[in-house]
Amino acid sequence: MRLLSNLLTRFIRNGQMRLIDAEGTTHVFGGQGPGPVVTLRISDPKLYNRIALNPELHAGEAYMDGTLTFEDGSDVGDFMTLFSYNRSGLASAPSQQLLRSAWRGLKRWHQANPLGKAAENARHHYDLKTELYRLFLDAGLNYSCAFFEHPETDTLEQAQEAKLARITAKLAAKPGMVVAEVGSGWGSMAIHIAKTTGARVVAINVSPEQIRVARDRAEEAGVAGLVEFRELDYRVLEGRFDRVVSVGMMEHVGIGNFDAYFGKIRSLLTDDGFAMVHCIGRMRPPGTTGPFIRKYIFPGGYVPSLSEVFAATERMGLWVADMEVLRLHYHYTLQHWRRRFAANRAQAAALYDERFCRMWEWYLAAVDVGFQNGSNMVFQLLLSSQVDAVPIVRDYMMRPAMEPAAE
């Protein structure tokens, strides 16, 4: 217990952690500054040193296994909030500095996504039963950041529809155009573009389960003749397109493939075409993917810093014609997802098991605090190879909400 106590004494300053060990003794850490009070119990003494050496991984695994539990009304969300209030203290611990240095040295290996492996990594997450995702997503199965005009009153469905409409407005697609969607999810973006603009959409994905659902949904929406879903890695898509859209896909590219990603987008565009990329980013310098998320949720995934993104667009000769940063929108989105998952937890356990539910709770709570008071945000870029491909007045994006565009 000594090693863990030393770490927690150094780490927990704001808020308070009440830790009940395997012998029933309560240890209190923190209290110097404001923050939540969290009570947790560790029932296996073997965890003391494991958690001390790699808390981000082994605390999550202990929660999954039921050997780390919460008491006195505390829950995993409170724990994550306490962690976020004391993030700098953990990073300054010598053992954690050594661990992070090792992760940085291995991050290109951790985030390698060659052909074949990229599909395997994506299927690890997205080929889970669609019924699971229906338990916490909106009716359209949008699994990316929504757009909240009024966070206090907007429903998740309203906010996801607003996201789709906002991206479609940025694309300014018209009948007769062909749009490539890189990473189609369950099809909502492609269906929305086809229904509202009349453009034809070629949407690619490496998840067979998502493609199956997307094709059924396009048929139900009456746009099957305008939307084609292909099981394909982005690197092997060929053709020229008036528009390219990519929502929540770049996070799965991996740090060694940014040039390939943006280079492929450039090669897919017609001379006067442009692309819209929507991706989670970080406002701090380049980092690493947390070990729990990397192992259990998104193997091969990486959230880029803006410096990494812009270095790649510069190398690929792309104009960044527009950029929008959505800061708290994903926090509001995750709040909805977490509430819905909690309300439908019994159904999730029936689909999988208790350990899976605990893993999912840990994942959603960990990501949530990254947007609430961490360094994560979402950026949307408009990219083109020609300086005049994107309208020079940004107001064009608002025309669908104001009045029809002039012919």
DAJOWO-V157695 format. One record per backbone hydrogen bond with DSSP energy under -1.0 kcal/mol. CO is the residue of the C=O (numbers start at 0). NH is the residue of the N-H. E is the energy in kcal/mol with one decimal. If there is no record, write none. Layout:
co: {CO/CO}
nh: {NH/NH}
e: {E/E}
//
This chain:
co: {0/1/2/3/4/5/6/7/12/12/14/15/16/17/18/19/20/24/26/28/32/35/37/38/39/40/43/44/46/47/48/49/53/54/56/57/58/59/60/61/61/66/68/70/74/75/76/77/78/79/80/82/85/86/87/89/92/93/94/95/96/97/98/99/100/101/105/106/108/113/114/115/116/117/118/119/121/121/122/128/129/131/132/132/137/149/149/154/155/156/157/158/158/159/160/161/162/163/164/165/166/167/173/176/177/177/178/179/180/183/186/187/188/189/190/191/192/193/199/200/201/202/203/203/204/206/207/208/209/210/211/212/213/214/215/216/217/218/222/222/225/227/229/229/232/240/241/242/243/244/245/248/249/250/253/256/257/258/259/260/261/262/263/264/267/269/273/274/275/276/277/278/280/281/289/290/291/292/292/297/303/304/305/306/307/308/309/310/311/312/313/318/318/321/323/325/327/328/329/330/331/332/333/334/335/336/337/338/339/341/343/344/345/346/347/352/353/354/355/356/357/358/359/360/361/362/363/364/365/367/367/368/369/374/376/377/378/379/380/381/381/382/383/385/392/393/394/395/397/397/398}
nh: {4/5/6/7/8/9/10/11/31/32/30/37/28/39/26/41/23/20/18/16/14/15/17/70/19/68/46/47/50/51/52/53/57/58/60/61/62/63/64/66/67/42/40/73/78/79/80/81/82/83/84/85/89/90/91/92/96/97/98/99/100/101/102/103/104/105/109/110/111/117/116/119/120/121/122/123/124/125/126/131/133/134/135/136/140/152/153/158/159/160/161/146/162/163/164/165/166/167/168/169/170/171/176/199/241/242/201/244/203/186/190/191/192/193/194/195/196/197/178/227/180/229/182/183/231/210/211/212/213/214/215/216/217/218/219/220/222/221/225/226/200/202/204/231/235/269/273/179/275/181/277/251/252/301/256/260/261/262/263/264/265/266/267/268/240/272/243/382/245/380/247/378/376/305/293/294/295/296/297/300/281/308/309/310/311/312/313/314/315/317/316/320/383/381/379/377/331/332/333/334/335/336/337/338/339/340/341/342/343/344/347/348/349/350/351/356/357/358/359/360/361/362/363/364/365/366/367/368/369/370/371/372/375/282/280/325/278/323/276/320/321/274/318/388/395/396/397/398/400/401/402}
e: {-2.8/-2.5/-1.9/-2.7/-2.5/-1.6/-2.5/-2.7/-1.5/-1.6/-2.5/-2.7/-2.7/-2.5/-3.1/-2.4/-1.9/-2.7/-3.1/-2.5/-2.7/-2.4/-3.3/-2.4/-3.0/-2.2/-2.1/-1.2/-3.1/-1.9/-2.1/-2.0/-2.6/-1.7/-2.1/-2.2/-2.1/-2.2/-2.2/-1.8/-1.3/-2.3/-2.8/-1.8/-2.0/-2.4/-2.0/-2.5/-2.4/-2.4/-1.9/-1.0/-1.4/-2.1/-1.3/-1.3/-2.2/-2.1/-1.8/-2.6/-1.9/-1.9/-2.2/-2.5/-1.7/-1.2/-2.6/-2.2/-1.2/-2.6/-1.0/-2.0/-2.7/-2.3/-2.6/-1.4/-1.1/-2.9/-1.4/-1.5/-1.9/-1.2/-1.1/-2.6/-2.0/-1.4/-3.2/-2.3/-2.4/-2.2/-2.2/-2.0/-1.8/-2.3/-2.4/-2.3/-2.4/-2.3/-2.2/-1.8/-1.7/-1.4/-2.2/-2.5/-1.6/-1.4/-3.0/-2.8/-2.7/-2.3/-2.4/-2.4/-2.5/-2.3/-2.5/-2.4/-2.1/-1.4/-3.2/-2.6/-2.7/-2.9/-1.6/-1.3/-1.8/-2.1/-2.3/-2.0/-2.8/-2.5/-1.6/-2.3/-2.5/-1.9/-2.2/-2.1/-2.2/-1.0/-2.0/-1.4/-3.0/-3.1/-1.8/-1.1/-1.8/-2.2/-1.4/-2.6/-2.6/-2.6/-3.0/-2.3/-1.6/-2.9/-2.2/-2.4/-2.8/-2.7/-2.1/-2.1/-2.3/-2.1/-1.6/-1.0/-3.5/-1.7/-1.3/-2.4/-2.4/-2.7/-2.6/-2.8/-2.1/-1.1/-2.6/-2.0/-2.7/-1.6/-2.8/-2.2/-1.7/-1.8/-2.8/-1.6/-1.5/-2.2/-2.2/-2.0/-1.8/-2.5/-1.3/-1.1/-1.6/-2.2/-2.5/-2.7/-2.1/-2.0/-2.9/-2.0/-1.6/-2.2/-3.0/-2.1/-2.5/-2.6/-2.4/-2.2/-1.5/-1.1/-1.8/-2.5/-1.7/-1.7/-2.4/-1.9/-2.3/-2.2/-2.5/-2.4/-2.3/-2.4/-2.6/-2.2/-2.5/-2.3/-2.0/-1.9/-1.0/-1.1/-2.2/-2.1/-2.1/-2.5/-3.0/-3.4/-2.4/-2.2/-2.3/-2.2/-1.1/-2.9/-3.7/-1.3/-1.6/-1.8/-1.8/-1.1/-1.1/-1.1/-2.3}
//
